Amino acid sequence: MAYQLRCDSCDLDREFADWADANRYASDHEAEFTEHWVSIHDLQHA
């Protein structure tokens, strides 16, 4: 499966093959930039 991260406050637009990796990266991004909200999109169901 493929997952895409998108941030509501910057130009983050990145794909991951594994949900756990996508979730970890999203959490790290939100921890570093506390005003940002990252969504994870399942590209298989897009």
PDBQT receptor file of N, H, CA, C and O in Angstrom, charges set to zero:
ATOM      1  N   MET A   1       0.840  -1.193   0.000  1.00  0.00    +0.000 N 
ATOM      2  CA  MET A   1       0.000   0.000   0.000  1.00  0.00    +0.000 C 
ATOM      3  C   MET A   1       0.880   1.250   0.000  1.00  0.00    +0.000 C 
ATOM      4  O   MET A   1       2.061   1.192   0.344  1.00  0.00    +0.000 OA
ATOM      5  N   ALA A   2       0.308   2.337  -0.377  1.00  0.00    +0.000 N 
ATOM      6  H   ALA A   2      -0.651   2.384  -0.657  1.00  0.00    +0.000 HD
ATOM      7  CA  ALA A   2       1.018   3.609  -0.380  1.00  0.00    +0.000 C 
ATOM      8  C   ALA A   2       0.211   4.629   0.411  1.00  0.00    +0.000 C 
ATOM      9  O   ALA A   2      -1.017   4.668   0.348  1.00  0.00    +0.000 OA
ATOM     10  N   TYR A   3       0.935   5.446   1.152  1.00  0.00    +0.000 N 
ATOM     11  H   TYR A   3       1.933   5.414   1.203  1.00  0.00    +0.000 HD
ATOM     12  CA  TYR A   3       0.317   6.472   1.984  1.00  0.00    +0.000 C 
ATOM     13  C   TYR A   3       0.984   7.800   1.697  1.00  0.00    +0.000 C 
ATOM     14  O   TYR A   3       2.202   7.878   1.538  1.00  0.00    +0.000 OA
ATOM     15  N   GLN A   4       0.179   8.838   1.633  1.00  0.00    +0.000 N 
ATOM     16  H   GLN A   4      -0.811   8.775   1.762  1.00  0.00    +0.000 HD
ATOM     17  CA  GLN A   4       0.687  10.177   1.348  1.00  0.00    +0.000 C 
ATOM     18  C   GLN A   4       0.427  11.075   2.540  1.00  0.00    +0.000 C 
ATOM     19  O   GLN A   4      -0.670  11.093   3.098  1.00  0.00    +0.000 OA
ATOM     20  N   LEU A   5       1.454  11.821   2.921  1.00  0.00    +0.000 N 
ATOM     21  H   LEU A   5       2.345  11.807   2.467  1.00  0.00    +0.000 HD
ATOM     22  CA  LEU A   5       1.330  12.811   3.990  1.00  0.00    +0.000 C 
ATOM     23  C   LEU A   5       1.123  14.178   3.375  1.00  0.00    +0.000 C 
ATOM     24  O   LEU A   5       1.775  14.540   2.395  1.00  0.00    +0.000 OA
ATOM     25  N   ARG A   6       0.210  14.933   3.959  1.00  0.00    +0.000 N 
ATOM     26  H   ARG A   6      -0.319  14.639   4.755  1.00  0.00    +0.000 HD
ATOM     27  CA  ARG A   6      -0.001  16.327   3.564  1.00  0.00    +0.000 C 
ATOM     28  C   ARG A   6      -0.141  17.162   4.821  1.00  0.00    +0.000 C 
ATOM     29  O   ARG A   6      -0.832  16.779   5.765  1.00  0.00    +0.000 OA
ATOM     30  N   CYS A   7       0.515  18.294   4.822  1.00  0.00    +0.000 N 
ATOM     31  H   CYS A   7       1.077  18.605   4.055  1.00  0.00    +0.000 HD
ATOM     32  CA  CYS A   7       0.474  19.203   5.962  1.00  0.00    +0.000 C 
ATOM     33  C   CYS A   7      -0.396  20.400   5.612  1.00  0.00    +0.000 C 
ATOM     34  O   CYS A   7      -0.369  20.895   4.485  1.00  0.00    +0.000 OA
ATOM     35  N   ASP A   8      -1.172  20.861   6.598  1.00  0.00    +0.000 N 
ATOM     36  H   ASP A   8      -1.194  20.459   7.514  1.00  0.00    +0.000 HD
ATOM     37  CA  ASP A   8      -2.059  22.003   6.362  1.00  0.00    +0.000 C 
ATOM     38  C   ASP A   8      -1.335  23.343   6.414  1.00  0.00    +0.000 C 
ATOM     39  O   ASP A   8      -1.908  24.370   6.049  1.00  0.00    +0.000 OA
ATOM     40  N   SER A   9      -0.072  23.346   6.867  1.00  0.00    +0.000 N 
ATOM     41  H   SER A   9       0.394  22.513   7.164  1.00  0.00    +0.000 HD
ATOM     42  CA  SER A   9       0.621  24.616   7.090  1.00  0.00    +0.000 C 
ATOM     43  C   SER A   9       1.898  24.785   6.280  1.00  0.00    +0.000 C 
ATOM     44  O   SER A   9       2.511  25.851   6.324  1.00  0.00    +0.000 OA
ATOM     45  N   CYS A  10       2.313  23.760   5.543  1.00  0.00    +0.000 N 
ATOM     46  H   CYS A  10       1.814  22.894   5.507  1.00  0.00    +0.000 HD
ATOM     47  CA  CYS A  10       3.523  23.891   4.732  1.00  0.00    +0.000 C 
ATOM     48  C   CYS A  10       3.380  23.017   3.492  1.00  0.00    +0.000 C 
ATOM     49  O   CYS A  10       2.319  22.441   3.252  1.00  0.00    +0.000 OA
ATOM     50  N   ASP A  11       4.437  22.919   2.712  1.00  0.00    +0.000 N 
ATOM     51  H   ASP A  11       5.299  23.387   2.906  1.00  0.00    +0.000 HD
ATOM     52  CA  ASP A  11       4.356  22.185   1.449  1.00  0.00    +0.000 C 
ATOM     53  C   ASP A  11       4.744  20.715   1.584  1.00  0.00    +0.000 C 
ATOM     54  O   ASP A  11       5.111  20.087   0.591  1.00  0.00    +0.000 OA
ATOM     55  N   LEU A  12       4.672  20.154   2.790  1.00  0.00    +0.000 N 
ATOM     56  H   LEU A  12       4.374  20.664   3.597  1.00  0.00    +0.000 HD
ATOM     57  CA  LEU A  12       4.959  18.733   2.984  1.00  0.00    +0.000 C 
ATOM     58  C   LEU A  12       3.998  17.902   2.143  1.00  0.00    +0.000 C 
ATOM     59  O   LEU A  12       2.780  18.015   2.284  1.00  0.00    +0.000 OA
ATOM     60  N   ASP A  13       4.544  17.078   1.280  1.00  0.00    +0.000 N 
ATOM     61  H   ASP A  13       5.533  16.986   1.166  1.00  0.00    +0.000 HD
ATOM     62  CA  ASP A  13       3.768  16.193   0.416  1.00  0.00    +0.000 C 
ATOM     63  C   ASP A  13       4.685  15.018   0.108  1.00  0.00    +0.000 C 
ATOM     64  O   ASP A  13       5.479  15.063  -0.831  1.00  0.00    +0.000 OA
ATOM     65  N   ARG A  14       4.564  13.969   0.911  1.00  0.00    +0.000 N 
ATOM     66  H   ARG A  14       3.918  13.932   1.674  1.00  0.00    +0.000 HD
ATOM     67  CA  ARG A  14       5.517  12.862   0.838  1.00  0.00    +0.000 C 
ATOM     68  C   ARG A  14       4.784  11.528   0.890  1.00  0.00    +0.000 C 
ATOM     69  O   ARG A  14       3.771  11.395   1.576  1.00  0.00    +0.000 OA
ATOM     70  N   GLU A  15       5.305  10.531   0.153  1.00  0.00    +0.000 N 
ATOM     71  H   GLU A  15       6.128  10.639  -0.405  1.00  0.00    +0.000 HD
ATOM     72  CA  GLU A  15       4.697   9.211   0.124  1.00  0.00    +0.000 C 
ATOM     73  C   GLU A  15       5.537   8.201   0.893  1.00  0.00    +0.000 C 
ATOM     74  O   GLU A  15       6.765   8.279   0.920  1.00  0.00    +0.000 OA
ATOM     75  N   PHE A  16       4.843   7.245   1.520  1.00  0.00    +0.000 N 
ATOM     76  H   PHE A  16       3.845   7.182   1.498  1.00  0.00    +0.000 HD
ATOM     77  CA  PHE A  16       5.473   6.151   2.241  1.00  0.00    +0.000 C 
ATOM     78  C   PHE A  16       4.794   4.855   1.827  1.00  0.00    +0.000 C 
ATOM     79  O   PHE A  16       3.597   4.842   1.539  1.00  0.00    +0.000 OA
ATOM     80  N   ALA A  17       5.549   3.771   1.797  1.00  0.00    +0.000 N 
ATOM     81  H   ALA A  17       6.522   3.781   2.031  1.00  0.00    +0.000 HD
ATOM     82  CA  ALA A  17       4.986   2.463   1.471  1.00  0.00    +0.000 C 
ATOM     83  C   ALA A  17       4.344   1.827   2.694  1.00  0.00    +0.000 C 
ATOM     84  O   ALA A  17       3.453   0.988   2.555  1.00  0.00    +0.000 OA
ATOM     85  N   ASP A  18       4.776   2.208   3.879  1.00  0.00    +0.000 N 
ATOM     86  H   ASP A  18       5.499   2.890   3.992  1.00  0.00    +0.000 HD
ATOM     87  CA  ASP A  18       4.328   1.581   5.116  1.00  0.00    +0.000 C 
ATOM     88  C   ASP A  18       3.602   2.596   5.993  1.00  0.00    +0.000 C 
ATOM     89  O   ASP A  18       4.085   3.712   6.186  1.00  0.00    +0.000 OA
ATOM     90  N   TRP A  19       2.431   2.207   6.530  1.00  0.00    +0.000 N 
ATOM     91  H   TRP A  19       2.038   1.300   6.374  1.00  0.00    +0.000 HD
ATOM     92  CA  TRP A  19       1.649   3.114   7.369  1.00  0.00    +0.000 C 
ATOM     93  C   TRP A  19       2.414   3.517   8.630  1.00  0.00    +0.000 C 
ATOM     94  O   TRP A  19       2.360   4.677   9.039  1.00  0.00    +0.000 OA
ATOM     95  N   ALA A  20       3.123   2.577   9.246  1.00  0.00    +0.000 N 
ATOM     96  H   ALA A  20       3.167   1.635   8.914  1.00  0.00    +0.000 HD
ATOM     97  CA  ALA A  20       3.857   2.880  10.475  1.00  0.00    +0.000 C 
ATOM     98  C   ALA A  20       4.913   3.960  10.222  1.00  0.00    +0.000 C 
ATOM     99  O   ALA A  20       5.082   4.861  11.043  1.00  0.00    +0.000 OA
ATOM    100  N   ASP A  21       5.619   3.875   9.097  1.00  0.00    +0.000 N 
ATOM    101  H   ASP A  21       5.481   3.143   8.431  1.00  0.00    +0.000 HD
ATOM    102  CA  ASP A  21       6.614   4.894   8.759  1.00  0.00    +0.000 C 
ATOM    103  C   ASP A  21       5.947   6.240   8.503  1.00  0.00    +0.000 C 
ATOM    104  O   ASP A  21       6.450   7.277   8.936  1.00  0.00    +0.000 OA
ATOM    105  N   ALA A  22       4.823   6.225   7.805  1.00  0.00    +0.000 N 
ATOM    106  H   ALA A  22       4.415   5.383   7.453  1.00  0.00    +0.000 HD
ATOM    107  CA  ALA A  22       4.091   7.469   7.531  1.00  0.00    +0.000 C 
ATOM    108  C   ALA A  22       3.622   8.099   8.840  1.00  0.00    +0.000 C 
ATOM    109  O   ALA A  22       3.746   9.309   9.026  1.00  0.00    +0.000 OA
ATOM    110  N   ASN A  23       3.090   7.294   9.733  1.00  0.00    +0.000 N 
ATOM    111  H   ASN A  23       2.988   6.311   9.581  1.00  0.00    +0.000 HD
ATOM    112  CA  ASN A  23       2.605   7.793  11.015  1.00  0.00    +0.000 C 
ATOM    113  C   ASN A  23       3.743   8.375  11.853  1.00  0.00    +0.000 C 
ATOM    114  O   ASN A  23       3.595   9.433  12.465  1.00  0.00    +0.000 OA
ATOM    115  N   ARG A  24       4.868   7.683  11.876  1.00  0.00    +0.000 N 
ATOM    116  H   ARG A  24       4.988   6.824  11.379  1.00  0.00    +0.000 HD
ATOM    117  CA  ARG A  24       6.030   8.158  12.638  1.00  0.00    +0.000 C 
ATOM    118  C   ARG A  24       6.520   9.505  12.093  1.00  0.00    +0.000 C 
ATOM    119  O   ARG A  24       6.800  10.422  12.865  1.00  0.00    +0.000 OA
ATOM    120  N   TYR A  25       6.622   9.622  10.767  1.00  0.00    +0.000 N 
ATOM    121  H   TYR A  25       6.394   8.877  10.140  1.00  0.00    +0.000 HD
ATOM    122  CA  TYR A  25       7.083  10.872  10.155  1.00  0.00    +0.000 C 
ATOM    123  C   TYR A  25       6.089  12.002  10.436  1.00  0.00    +0.000 C 
ATOM    124  O   TYR A  25       6.494  13.123  10.744  1.00  0.00    +0.000 OA
ATOM    125  N   ALA A  26       4.804  11.711  10.332  1.00  0.00    +0.000 N 
ATOM    126  H   ALA A  26       4.475  10.801  10.082  1.00  0.00    +0.000 HD
ATOM    127  CA  ALA A  26       3.779  12.719  10.608  1.00  0.00    +0.000 C 
ATOM    128  C   ALA A  26       3.865  13.190  12.053  1.00  0.00    +0.000 C 
ATOM    129  O   ALA A  26       3.796  14.389  12.326  1.00  0.00    +0.000 OA
ATOM    130  N   SER A  27       4.015  12.250  12.974  1.00  0.00    +0.000 N 
ATOM    131  H   SER A  27       4.070  11.277  12.753  1.00  0.00    +0.000 HD
ATOM    132  CA  SER A  27       4.130  12.608  14.397  1.00  0.00    +0.000 C 
ATOM    133  C   SER A  27       5.368  13.452  14.658  1.00  0.00    +0.000 C 
ATOM    134  O   SER A  27       5.308  14.431  15.401  1.00  0.00    +0.000 OA
ATOM    135  N   ASP A  28       6.476  13.082  14.056  1.00  0.00    +0.000 N 
ATOM    136  H   ASP A  28       6.525  12.286  13.451  1.00  0.00    +0.000 HD
ATOM    137  CA  ASP A  28       7.713  13.850  14.219  1.00  0.00    +0.000 C 
ATOM    138  C   ASP A  28       7.563  15.263  13.655  1.00  0.00    +0.000 C 
ATOM    139  O   ASP A  28       8.033  16.229  14.257  1.00  0.00    +0.000 OA
ATOM    140  N   HIS A  29       6.911  15.378  12.508  1.00  0.00    +0.000 N 
ATOM    141  H   HIS A  29       6.529  14.593  12.020  1.00  0.00    +0.000 HD
ATOM    142  CA  HIS A  29       6.704  16.696  11.884  1.00  0.00    +0.000 C 
ATOM    143  C   HIS A  29       5.844  17.581  12.794  1.00  0.00    +0.000 C 
ATOM    144  O   HIS A  29       6.158  18.750  13.013  1.00  0.00    +0.000 OA
ATOM    145  N   GLU A  30       4.761  17.011  13.316  1.00  0.00    +0.000 N 
ATOM    146  H   GLU A  30       4.505  16.061  13.138  1.00  0.00    +0.000 HD
ATOM    147  CA  GLU A  30       3.876  17.779  14.196  1.00  0.00    +0.000 C 
ATOM    148  C   GLU A  30       4.558  18.139  15.507  1.00  0.00    +0.000 C 
ATOM    149  O   GLU A  30       4.266  19.188  16.081  1.00  0.00    +0.000 OA
ATOM    150  N   ALA A  31       5.454  17.299  15.990  1.00  0.00    +0.000 N 
ATOM    151  H   ALA A  31       5.692  16.447  15.524  1.00  0.00    +0.000 HD
ATOM    152  CA  ALA A  31       6.192  17.604  17.217  1.00  0.00    +0.000 C 
ATOM    153  C   ALA A  31       7.181  18.750  16.986  1.00  0.00    +0.000 C 
ATOM    154  O   ALA A  31       7.374  19.600  17.855  1.00  0.00    +0.000 OA
ATOM    155  N   GLU A  32       7.798  18.761  15.817  1.00  0.00    +0.000 N 
ATOM    156  H   GLU A  32       7.641  18.071  15.111  1.00  0.00    +0.000 HD
ATOM    157  CA  GLU A  32       8.763  19.816  15.495  1.00  0.00    +0.000 C 
ATOM    158  C   GLU A  32       8.078  21.141  15.174  1.00  0.00    +0.000 C 
ATOM    159  O   GLU A  32       8.570  22.207  15.545  1.00  0.00    +0.000 OA
ATOM    160  N   PHE A  33       6.951  21.071  14.490  1.00  0.00    +0.000 N 
ATOM    161  H   PHE A  33       6.551  20.205  14.189  1.00  0.00    +0.000 HD
ATOM    162  CA  PHE A  33       6.206  22.261  14.085  1.00  0.00    +0.000 C 
ATOM    163  C   PHE A  33       4.821  22.173  14.732  1.00  0.00    +0.000 C 
ATOM    164  O   PHE A  33       3.882  21.656  14.127  1.00  0.00    +0.000 OA
ATOM    165  N   THR A  34       4.702  22.667  15.933  1.00  0.00    +0.000 N 
ATOM    166  H   THR A  34       5.465  23.087  16.425  1.00  0.00    +0.000 HD
ATOM    167  CA  THR A  34       3.510  22.444  16.755  1.00  0.00    +0.000 C 
ATOM    168  C   THR A  34       2.233  23.064  16.194  1.00  0.00    +0.000 C 
ATOM    169  O   THR A  34       1.144  22.693  16.630  1.00  0.00    +0.000 OA
ATOM    170  N   GLU A  35       2.323  23.979  15.259  1.00  0.00    +0.000 N 
ATOM    171  H   GLU A  35       3.208  24.281  14.904  1.00  0.00    +0.000 HD
ATOM    172  CA  GLU A  35       1.138  24.589  14.658  1.00  0.00    +0.000 C 
ATOM    173  C   GLU A  35       0.679  23.846  13.407  1.00  0.00    +0.000 C 
ATOM    174  O   GLU A  35      -0.321  24.225  12.798  1.00  0.00    +0.000 OA
ATOM    175  N   HIS A  36       1.398  22.792  13.016  1.00  0.00    +0.000 N 
ATOM    176  H   HIS A  36       2.210  22.484  13.511  1.00  0.00    +0.000 HD
ATOM    177  CA  HIS A  36       1.085  22.060  11.792  1.00  0.00    +0.000 C 
ATOM    178  C   HIS A  36       0.226  20.841  12.100  1.00  0.00    +0.000 C 
ATOM    179  O   HIS A  36       0.333  20.247  13.172  1.00  0.00    +0.000 OA
ATOM    180  N   TRP A  37      -0.630  20.476  11.146  1.00  0.00    +0.000 N 
ATOM    181  H   TRP A  37      -0.718  20.959  10.275  1.00  0.00    +0.000 HD
ATOM    182  CA  TRP A  37      -1.481  19.286  11.248  1.00  0.00    +0.000 C 
ATOM    183  C   TRP A  37      -1.249  18.456   9.992  1.00  0.00    +0.000 C 
ATOM    184  O   TRP A  37      -1.492  18.923   8.879  1.00  0.00    +0.000 OA
ATOM    185  N   VAL A  38      -0.780  17.226  10.174  1.00  0.00    +0.000 N 
ATOM    186  H   VAL A  38      -0.584  16.847  11.078  1.00  0.00    +0.000 HD
ATOM    187  CA  VAL A  38      -0.468  16.352   9.046  1.00  0.00    +0.000 C 
ATOM    188  C   VAL A  38      -1.555  15.298   8.900  1.00  0.00    +0.000 C 
ATOM    189  O   VAL A  38      -1.937  14.652   9.875  1.00  0.00    +0.000 OA
ATOM    190  N   SER A  39      -2.048  15.127   7.684  1.00  0.00    +0.000 N 
ATOM    191  H   SER A  39      -1.737  15.652   6.892  1.00  0.00    +0.000 HD
ATOM    192  CA  SER A  39      -3.025  14.067   7.411  1.00  0.00    +0.000 C 
ATOM    193  C   SER A  39      -2.351  12.971   6.592  1.00  0.00    +0.000 C 
ATOM    194  O   SER A  39      -1.460  13.231   5.783  1.00  0.00    +0.000 OA
ATOM    195  N   ILE A  40      -2.801  11.740   6.823  1.00  0.00    +0.000 N 
ATOM    196  H   ILE A  40      -3.525  11.529   7.480  1.00  0.00    +0.000 HD
ATOM    197  CA  ILE A  40      -2.278  10.582   6.109  1.00  0.00    +0.000 C 
ATOM    198  C   ILE A  40      -3.394  10.068   5.200  1.00  0.00    +0.000 C 
ATOM    199  O   ILE A  40      -4.492   9.754   5.659  1.00  0.00    +0.000 OA
ATOM    200  N   HIS A  41      -3.096   9.988   3.914  1.00  0.00    +0.000 N 
ATOM    201  H   HIS A  41      -2.204  10.243   3.541  1.00  0.00    +0.000 HD
ATOM    202  CA  HIS A  41      -4.074   9.547   2.925  1.00  0.00    +0.000 C 
ATOM    203  C   HIS A  41      -3.652   8.189   2.359  1.00  0.00    +0.000 C 
ATOM    204  O   HIS A  41      -2.509   8.002   1.941  1.00  0.00    +0.000 OA
ATOM    205  N   ASP A  42      -4.594   7.253   2.355  1.00  0.00    +0.000 N 
ATOM    206  H   ASP A  42      -5.522   7.406   2.694  1.00  0.00    +0.000 HD
ATOM    207  CA  ASP A  42      -4.378   5.934   1.766  1.00  0.00    +0.000 C 
ATOM    208  C   ASP A  42      -4.576   6.075   0.265  1.00  0.00    +0.000 C 
ATOM    209  O   ASP A  42      -5.699   6.286  -0.191  1.00  0.00    +0.000 OA
ATOM    210  N   LEU A  43      -3.505   5.961  -0.507  1.00  0.00    +0.000 N 
ATOM    211  H   LEU A  43      -2.592   5.789  -0.137  1.00  0.00    +0.000 HD
ATOM    212  CA  LEU A  43      -3.581   6.186  -1.941  1.00  0.00    +0.000 C 
ATOM    213  C   LEU A  43      -4.318   5.063  -2.671  1.00  0.00    +0.000 C 
ATOM    214  O   LEU A  43      -4.786   5.261  -3.793  1.00  0.00    +0.000 OA
ATOM    215  N   GLN A  44      -4.424   3.916  -2.064  1.00  0.00    +0.000 N 
ATOM    216  H   GLN A  44      -4.044   3.755  -1.153  1.00  0.00    +0.000 HD
ATOM    217  CA  GLN A  44      -5.146   2.819  -2.680  1.00  0.00    +0.000 C 
ATOM    218  C   GLN A  44      -6.656   3.092  -2.714  1.00  0.00    +0.000 C 
ATOM    219  O   GLN A  44      -7.363   2.589  -3.587  1.00  0.00    +0.000 OA
ATOM    220  N   HIS A  45      -7.139   3.891  -1.757  1.00  0.00    +0.000 N 
ATOM    221  H   HIS A  45      -6.564   4.299  -1.048  1.00  0.00    +0.000 HD
ATOM    222  CA  HIS A  45      -8.562   4.215  -1.700  1.00  0.00    +0.000 C 
ATOM    223  C   HIS A  45      -8.855   5.648  -2.127  1.00  0.00    +0.000 C 
ATOM    224  O   HIS A  45      -9.929   6.181  -1.850  1.00  0.00    +0.000 OA
ATOM    225  N   ALA A  46      -7.904   6.257  -2.794  1.00  0.00    +0.000 N 
ATOM    226  H   ALA A  46      -7.031   5.824  -3.019  1.00  0.00    +0.000 HD
ATOM    227  CA  ALA A  46      -8.075   7.656  -3.206  1.00  0.00    +0.000 C 
ATOM    228  C   ALA A  46      -8.916   7.772  -4.443  1.00  0.00    +0.000 C 
ATOM    229  O   ALA A  46      -9.158   8.879  -4.923  1.00  0.00    +0.000 OA
TER     230      ALA A  46
